[in-house]
Amino acid sequence: MSFTDADLIARVLSSEDQHAFGELVRRYQSPVRAFLVRLTRGDAHLADDLAQETFVKAWRKLQTYRGSAKFSTWLFGIAYNEFRTVARQRKELALEDADEPAKSAADSRSDLRLDLTEALKGLHSSERSAIVLCCQNGLTHEEAAQVLDCPLGTVKTNVLRGKEKLRRRLPDYQHYESA
């Protein structure tokens, strides 16, 4: 029998069930880590550290989860705040860094995933965050707005701008586009 997120959260809150929280971590560690890897422009070590801190904070603050949004939305919000804290301290991750072109891997005919990873690095962090949340993690624009703590219109604009920049940077892959 598989427990819902709400069941697991209730078990954690009622009896500090570490096994229930461990199940939540297992469910969400890969998406949270992948989100952070994208935000940190491929720095897997930093993403791992941020993901670990995300889950530590989630454990400590679980009683503040109100259930008005999906648990994953709440968790991505914590992860994004962890990223923003580090980004303020590091110039290479600065939130205002963006309209510089991506260092292209187009010369070497790599597959779509590698090219997309490089193209995402060249997006402004707000565009990259919105694209990864909505397109990779399947959050709605409304959920992404909650995670990013910004207006819905801003998320929609960032997704549109980010997709347009990706289209320009990945012209050889236009036939892969699904949305």
N, C-alpha and C positions, 0 to 999 in steps of 0.2 A: 504494500500500500504506500502510495506516494503522498506525502503531506504537502499542503499548499504553503505558500509563504506565510500567510496569516496564521496557520496552525503552528508553524515553526516559531514565528515571532511570539505567539502566545505562550509557547512552552519556555522560551528564553525569558520572557518577562515574569512568568509565574514562578519559575523555579531555577532561573539562571542555568538552564540546560545547555551546556557547552556543546553537546552532540547536535542539538537542534541548530545552534548557531553555526557549527561546522558544516552542516548541510547547506545552510544559506551561503556560506563562503564557497563551497564546492560549486553551487549553482551559478554564482556570479563572479568568481575570480577571473575566469577567462575573459568575459566581456569587459569587466572593469579594467583589467590589465591591458587589453587590446586598445581600449579607449585612451588610456594613459600613454601607451607607446606612441599612438598617433599624435597626441598633444605634445609630447616631449620630443617630437621629430625623430623617433626611432631609438631613443636612449632607453634600452631595456632595463638597465640597472636602476635608473632613476624611476622608471615606471613601476618596477617591482617594489621599490621603497615606498612610493606613493600609494600603491595598491595596499601594501601592508598597513600603512598608516590609515588608509581609508577604512579598512576592516576593524582596526583597533578603535577608531572613533565611532564606527557604527555599533560596536559592542558596548562602548561606554554610553552612547547617546540613544540607544534603541528605544528607551522609554519616551523619547521625544517624537518618535515616528507616529504620526496621527492616523495613517491609513487613508488619507484623502487622495493620495497618489499611489501608483504602484511602488512596491518596495525598491524595484530596480531604479526608478526615477529618483527616489530619495538617495539611494546609494551612489548613483552617478553624480548627484549634486555634491555629496561629500567629496568624491574623487575630484571633481572639477575645482572645488574650493581648495583642496590640497595642492592641486596643480597651480592655481593662481597664487597661492602663498609662495611657492618655490619660484614661479615665474617672475614675481616682483623682485626677487633676490638675485636672479640670474639674467644677465643681458641676452644670452643666446636663446632664451625662451620668452623674452619680453612679449607682453601682450600687444604691444604696438608695433611689432617688427615687420609688418608683412608685405607690402606689395612688391617685395623683391622677387625676381623670377626664381623658380626652383632650379637647382643644379640638375640638369637633365641627364637621364640615363638613356636618352633616345639614340645616341650614337651606337651603343651596344644594344642590339635587338633583344632586350630582355622581355620577359612576359608581362602581361598586364598588371599583375600584382606589384612587381617591382617598380614599374613605371608609375603606377598609381601612388605608391608609397612616396616616391620622389616628388610627384606633383602635389600631393597633400602637404608636404613640407614647405612648399612655397606659398601656401595660402595663409592669410592672416589667421591668427589663432581663433578668433571668433567665428570665422567661416569654417575652419577646420573642425572646430568643436561641434558646430551645428550639423555639418555634413556627416561626421562620424556618428553622432547621436541619432540622427534621423535616418540616414541611408545604411549605415552599417549595423546599428543596434536596434533599428526599427521603432524608435520612439516617435510619437506624433510631434508636430510642431509645438503643441501646447505643453507636452511633457518636457521637450527640450527647453522651452522657455522657463519652466520651473527649475530644471537642472542648472541652467545658465544664469538664472535670476535676472532675466531681461524681458522686455516686452515681446509679445507674440510676433508682432510685425518685424521686429529686429531679427528674430530667428528665421522667419520666412525670407527676408532680404538676404541674410547671410547664406542660407541654403542656395538661393537662386544665384547670387554672385559667385559662390564657391563652385557650383556646378558649371557655370559659364567659364570660369577660369580653368577648371579641369578639362572642359571640352577643348579649349584653345591649346592646352598643354598636352593633350592626348588625342590628337586628330586621327591617329591610326586606329583608334579603338572606338570610333563612333558607332559601329555596328553592335557593340556590346551593351550599349545603353538600354536600360529597361524601363526607366521612368522619366 
